[in-house]
Amino acid sequence: MNPDSSPPLRPILKTPHGEKKLLLHSCCAPCGGEVMEALIASDIAFTIYFYNPNIHPHAEYLLRKDENIRFANQHGIPFIDADYDKENWFDRVKGLEMEPERGERCTVCFDMRFERSALYAHENGFHLFTSTLGISRWKDMDQINRAGVRAASRYPEMTYWTFNWRKGGGSARMIEISKREHFYQQEYCGCVYSLRDTNQWRLKNGRSPVQRGEKFYGD
């Protein structure tokens, strides 16, 4: 093999304050795959925290969670399966049902998930946490980071790692890993309102509604 054709080595990531372990809030396997492999390559010890009561319906939630568990098990990564307290989520976003994607409803959703992540981190000896959410180009990274920093500020010893997982080819590797692992390909953000808005957009553009549970990367 021509040495010039070898894939570039991943940069070694350094955690804020040199923290030795990390709590990783994960939303799904496609977003989590690249982040997990980047952390493994940098020899950073981490635990996955799956808390996503926004995902609707429950069958979709289970599918996304099980895909994440499958990939975590392949790498021997601890996986914390948190509550699916969807009633609490609906209470938090009440009155924001018609907000657009990246609007106030998303901020409230991020706050809820990160507040619980920060609490778990605080109660279990983690001083650093971050999320896979920011790797998606459909998300507002600044909106996510602000929510993470707010949640971390509840505890004096806590830091939210605002690392840009998209940079250095991260977004491209996210797709490559998803195809390699044949991950379930989600076609809406997750909540009932994003499903509604996605299907409305599809209808206006002559496309069929989202077919949940049927599309996988690499098909």
C-alpha positions in Angstrom: 0.0 0.0 0.0 1.2 3.5 -0.8 1.9 5.1 2.6 0.4 8.3 1.3 -3.0 6.6 0.9 -3.2 5.6 4.5 -6.0 7.3 6.5 -4.9 10.2 8.7 -4.4 9.4 12.3 -7.0 10.7 14.7 -5.9 13.6 16.8 -5.6 12.8 20.5 -8.3 14.6 22.4 -7.6 16.3 25.7 -10.4 16.7 28.2 -11.0 20.0 30.0 -8.9 20.2 33.2 -7.4 16.9 32.4 -10.4 15.0 33.7 -9.9 11.2 33.6 -13.5 10.1 33.0 -16.5 11.5 31.1 -20.3 11.0 31.2 -21.5 11.0 27.6 -25.1 11.8 27.0 -26.1 10.0 23.9 -29.2 10.5 21.8 -28.7 7.7 19.3 -26.2 5.3 17.6 -25.6 7.4 14.4 -24.7 10.5 16.4 -22.9 8.5 19.1 -20.8 6.3 16.8 -18.1 8.8 15.8 -18.0 10.5 19.3 -17.5 7.1 20.9 -14.8 6.0 18.5 -13.0 9.4 18.9 -13.1 9.0 22.7 -11.8 5.4 22.5 -9.0 6.4 20.2 -8.0 9.1 22.7 -8.1 6.5 25.6 -10.7 8.6 27.5 -12.8 6.5 29.9 -16.5 7.2 29.5 -19.9 6.0 30.3 -23.0 6.5 28.1 -26.0 8.1 29.7 -29.2 7.5 27.6 -31.9 9.9 28.7 -34.2 10.9 25.8 -37.9 11.1 26.9 -38.6 13.3 23.9 -38.4 10.4 21.5 -41.9 9.4 20.2 -43.5 6.9 19.9 -42.2 4.4 22.5 -41.4 1.8 19.7 -39.1 4.4 18.1 -37.5 5.2 21.5 -36.7 1.5 22.0 -35.3 1.1 18.5 -32.9 4.0 18.9 -31.9 2.9 22.4 -31.3 -0.7 21.4 -29.1 0.4 18.5 -27.0 2.5 20.9 -26.7 -0.4 23.3 -25.6 -2.7 20.6 -22.7 -0.4 19.6 -21.8 0.2 23.2 -21.6 -3.5 23.9 -19.3 -4.0 20.9 -16.8 -1.8 22.6 -17.4 -2.7 26.2 -18.7 0.7 27.1 -20.9 1.0 30.2 -24.4 2.1 29.3 -26.8 3.8 31.7 -30.4 3.3 30.7 -32.3 6.3 32.3 -36.1 6.7 32.6 -38.5 7.2 29.8 -40.5 9.8 31.7 -42.4 11.2 28.6 -45.1 12.8 30.8 -42.5 15.0 32.4 -41.2 15.9 28.9 -44.7 16.9 27.7 -45.2 19.0 30.8 -41.9 20.8 30.2 -42.7 21.7 26.6 -46.4 22.6 27.1 -47.3 25.7 25.2 -44.4 25.3 22.8 -46.0 22.7 20.5 -45.9 25.0 17.5 -42.3 26.2 17.9 -40.0 25.5 14.9 -37.0 23.2 15.0 -34.1 24.9 16.8 -36.7 27.1 18.6 -37.6 27.5 22.3 -39.1 24.0 22.5 -35.7 22.5 21.6 -34.0 24.6 24.2 -36.4 23.4 26.9 -35.8 19.8 25.6 -32.0 20.1 25.8 -32.2 21.7 29.3 -34.3 18.8 30.6 -32.0 16.1 29.3 -28.8 17.9 30.3 -30.2 18.7 33.8 -30.7 15.0 34.4 -27.3 14.1 32.9 -25.6 16.7 35.1 -27.4 15.3 38.2 -26.3 11.8 37.4 -22.8 13.0 36.8 -22.8 14.8 40.2 -24.2 11.9 42.1 -21.8 9.4 40.5 -18.4 11.0 40.7 -18.2 12.6 37.2 -16.9 16.1 36.9 -17.2 16.3 33.1 -20.1 15.5 30.7 -20.9 16.2 27.1 -23.4 15.1 24.5 -23.5 13.5 21.1 -26.3 15.9 20.0 -23.9 18.5 18.6 -22.5 16.3 15.9 -25.7 16.5 13.9 -25.7 19.2 11.2 -29.4 19.5 11.8 -28.8 20.9 15.3 -27.7 24.3 16.5 -24.4 23.6 18.3 -24.4 26.9 20.2 -28.0 26.2 21.4 -26.9 22.8 22.6 -23.7 24.0 24.3 -25.5 26.8 26.1 -27.9 24.2 27.6 -25.0 22.0 28.6 -23.2 24.9 30.3 -26.4 25.9 32.1 -26.8 22.4 33.4 -23.2 22.1 34.5 -23.4 25.4 36.4 -25.8 23.8 38.9 -22.8 22.0 40.4 -19.5 23.9 41.3 -17.2 21.1 40.3 -19.0 20.3 37.0 -17.9 21.1 33.4 -19.8 20.7 30.2 -17.3 19.9 27.4 -18.2 22.1 24.4 -16.0 20.2 21.9 -17.0 20.5 18.3 -17.4 16.9 17.2 -18.1 17.9 13.6 -14.6 19.3 13.0 -11.6 17.4 11.6 -13.8 15.1 9.5 -16.1 14.1 12.3 -19.3 14.6 10.3 -18.0 12.5 7.5 -16.9 9.7 9.8 -20.3 9.8 11.5 -21.9 8.8 8.2 -19.1 6.2 7.4 -19.5 4.5 10.8 -23.3 4.5 10.4 -23.0 2.8 7.0 -20.4 0.3 8.3 -22.6 -0.6 11.3 -25.8 -0.6 9.3 -27.4 1.7 11.9 -31.1 2.5 11.9 -31.5 5.8 9.9 -33.8 8.2 11.7 -35.7 10.6 9.5 -36.9 13.0 12.1 -35.4 14.5 15.3 -37.4 12.4 17.7 -40.3 14.2 19.3 -43.9 14.0 18.1 -43.8 17.6 17.0 -40.7 17.1 14.8 -42.4 14.1 13.3 -45.5 16.2 12.5 -43.4 19.0 11.0 -41.2 16.6 9.0 -44.3 14.9 7.5 -45.9 18.3 6.7 -42.7 19.3 4.8 -42.7 16.0 3.0 -46.3 16.4 1.9 -45.7 19.9 0.5 -42.7 18.5 -1.4 -44.5 15.5 -2.9 -42.7 12.9 -0.7 -44.2 10.1 1.3 -44.5 10.3 5.1 -41.7 9.0 7.4 -41.7 5.2 7.5 -40.4 4.5 11.0 -38.3 1.5 11.7 -37.7 0.7 8.0 -34.7 2.6 6.8 -31.1 1.7 7.6 -27.7 3.2 6.6 -26.1 1.2 3.7 -29.4 -0.1 2.3 
